[in-house]
Amino acid sequence: MTTTIALCLALVAGPPLAADAPSFVVVGAAGESRTLRVADLQKLTVREVSVLDPHSRQPSRYRGVALSAVLSVVGAPSGEALRGRALTLTVEVEALDGYRVVFSLAELDVGVGSTETVVAFELDGKPLGGELGAFCLVVPTDKRGARWVRQITKIKLVQPSAH
């Protein structure tokens, strides 16, 4: 009888909700935040990069979204709007284990800098998982993999305090 009740509850509950899907938080300079999942990233411009992975030393094909595009969902300035005080904004990417890396917003903007970054959700045609987590940051233009971040939990736009 207990098994029957559990089965009925499982059928009523249905498939896992999107809220159960892996996610990370993006925080804007004013503190506004959005939780993003793979489905949200797929609504942005998805791109593919083929690189020699600095950790595995294997040729790898990642699919994801430019970090600058992810930041646009919380109103990060770009293009001509990236001027004045906005040029002091930094971007902090944090992993599950507390590992953090920082970029200037300007270096991520194609009109100003040349640092290529991708928040990846697929590797070689398969969803990310395992030690990489559901999302990882790929930085093909870096000479070593120090700013490649596995298991992304938060991406934060930071405005330094005025002195």
C-alpha positions as CSV (number, residue, x, y, z in Angstrom):
1,M,0.0,0.0,0.0
2,T,2.8,2.4,0.8
3,T,4.4,1.7,-2.6
4,T,1.2,2.5,-4.3
5,I,0.8,5.8,-2.5
6,A,4.4,6.8,-3.3
7,L,3.9,5.9,-7.0
8,C,0.7,8.0,-7.1
9,L,2.5,10.9,-5.5
10,A,5.3,10.6,-8.0
11,L,2.9,10.6,-10.9
12,V,1.0,13.7,-9.5
13,A,4.3,15.5,-8.9
14,G,5.3,15.0,-12.5
15,P,8.8,15.6,-13.9
16,P,11.4,17.7,-11.9
17,L,10.6,21.4,-12.2
18,A,12.9,23.8,-13.9
19,A,13.8,25.1,-10.5
20,D,15.6,21.8,-9.9
21,A,17.8,22.4,-13.0
22,P,21.4,23.4,-12.3
23,S,21.8,27.2,-12.1
24,F,24.1,30.0,-11.1
25,V,23.4,33.6,-10.0
26,V,24.3,36.8,-11.9
27,V,24.5,39.9,-9.8
28,G,24.5,43.4,-11.3
29,A,26.5,46.4,-9.9
30,A,23.4,47.8,-8.1
31,G,22.7,44.4,-6.5
32,E,20.0,43.2,-8.8
33,S,20.3,39.4,-9.5
34,R,19.0,36.7,-11.8
35,T,19.3,33.0,-11.5
36,L,20.2,31.5,-14.9
37,R,19.9,27.9,-16.1
38,V,20.9,26.3,-19.4
39,A,17.6,27.1,-20.9
40,D,18.1,30.8,-20.1
41,L,21.6,30.8,-21.7
42,Q,20.2,29.1,-24.8
43,K,18.0,32.2,-25.4
44,L,21.2,34.3,-25.7
45,T,23.7,34.0,-28.6
46,V,25.2,30.5,-28.2
47,R,28.6,30.0,-29.6
48,E,31.1,27.2,-29.9
49,V,34.9,27.3,-29.2
50,S,37.4,24.6,-30.0
51,V,40.4,24.7,-27.8
52,L,43.2,22.7,-26.2
53,D,41.9,22.4,-22.7
54,P,44.7,23.6,-20.4
55,H,43.7,21.1,-17.6
56,S,43.1,17.9,-19.6
57,R,45.5,18.8,-22.4
58,Q,42.9,17.4,-24.8
59,P,41.3,19.1,-27.8
60,S,37.8,20.1,-26.6
61,R,34.7,21.7,-28.1
62,Y,32.7,23.9,-25.7
63,R,29.3,25.4,-26.3
64,G,28.1,28.3,-24.3
65,V,27.5,32.1,-24.2
66,A,30.0,35.0,-24.0
67,L,30.5,36.2,-20.4
68,S,29.6,39.7,-21.6
69,A,26.2,38.4,-22.9
70,V,25.5,36.8,-19.5
71,L,26.3,40.1,-17.8
72,S,23.8,41.9,-20.1
73,V,20.9,40.2,-18.3
74,V,21.7,42.4,-15.3
75,G,22.2,45.6,-17.3
76,A,26.0,45.6,-17.7
77,P,27.0,48.5,-20.0
78,S,28.6,47.5,-23.3
79,G,29.6,49.2,-26.6
80,E,29.3,53.0,-26.5
81,A,27.7,52.9,-23.0
82,L,31.0,51.5,-21.6
83,R,32.7,54.8,-20.7
84,G,33.6,56.9,-17.7
85,R,33.0,55.3,-14.4
86,A,31.7,52.1,-16.1
87,L,35.3,51.5,-17.2
88,T,36.1,50.7,-13.5
89,L,33.6,47.9,-13.3
90,T,35.1,44.4,-12.6
91,V,33.6,41.0,-13.0
92,E,34.1,38.3,-10.4
93,V,33.4,34.7,-11.3
94,E,33.0,32.3,-8.3
95,A,33.1,28.5,-8.1
96,L,31.4,26.2,-5.7
97,D,34.7,25.7,-3.7
98,G,35.2,29.5,-3.3
99,Y,37.7,29.8,-6.1
100,R,37.4,33.3,-7.7
101,V,38.8,35.1,-10.7
102,V,38.4,38.7,-11.8
103,F,38.2,40.5,-15.1
104,S,37.7,44.1,-16.0
105,L,34.4,44.6,-17.8
106,A,36.3,46.6,-20.5
107,E,38.5,43.6,-21.4
108,L,35.4,41.5,-22.1
109,D,33.8,44.1,-24.4
110,V,34.6,43.4,-28.0
111,G,34.8,47.1,-28.7
112,V,37.5,47.7,-26.1
113,G,39.3,44.6,-25.1
114,S,40.2,41.2,-26.6
115,T,39.7,38.7,-23.8
116,E,37.5,35.9,-25.1
117,T,35.3,34.2,-22.4
118,V,32.5,31.6,-22.7
119,V,30.2,30.4,-19.9
120,A,30.0,26.9,-21.2
121,F,27.2,24.3,-20.6
122,E,28.3,21.6,-23.1
123,L,31.6,19.8,-23.8
124,D,32.0,17.8,-27.0
125,G,28.3,17.8,-27.6
126,K,27.3,16.6,-24.1
127,P,26.0,18.6,-21.1
128,L,28.7,19.5,-18.6
129,G,28.8,17.6,-15.3
130,G,31.1,15.9,-12.9
131,E,34.2,17.8,-11.8
132,L,33.4,20.7,-14.3
133,G,29.9,21.2,-12.8
134,A,26.9,22.3,-14.9
135,F,28.7,25.5,-15.9
136,C,32.3,26.4,-16.4
137,L,34.2,29.5,-17.7
138,V,36.4,28.9,-20.7
139,V,39.0,31.6,-21.5
140,P,40.6,30.5,-24.8
141,T,42.7,33.7,-25.1
142,D,44.5,33.1,-21.8
143,K,48.0,31.5,-22.1
144,R,47.3,29.3,-19.1
145,G,44.1,28.0,-17.5
146,A,44.2,30.0,-14.2
147,R,41.0,31.9,-15.0
148,W,39.1,28.9,-16.3
149,V,36.5,28.3,-13.5
150,R,34.8,25.0,-12.9
151,Q,31.4,24.7,-11.1
152,I,30.3,28.3,-11.4
153,T,27.9,29.4,-8.7
154,K,28.0,33.2,-9.1
155,I,29.0,35.9,-11.5
156,K,29.1,39.4,-10.0
157,L,29.5,42.8,-11.6
158,V,31.4,45.0,-9.0
159,Q,31.6,48.8,-8.9
160,P,34.7,49.8,-6.8
161,S,33.9,52.3,-4.1
162,A,34.6,55.9,-4.8
163,H,37.5,57.4,-2.9
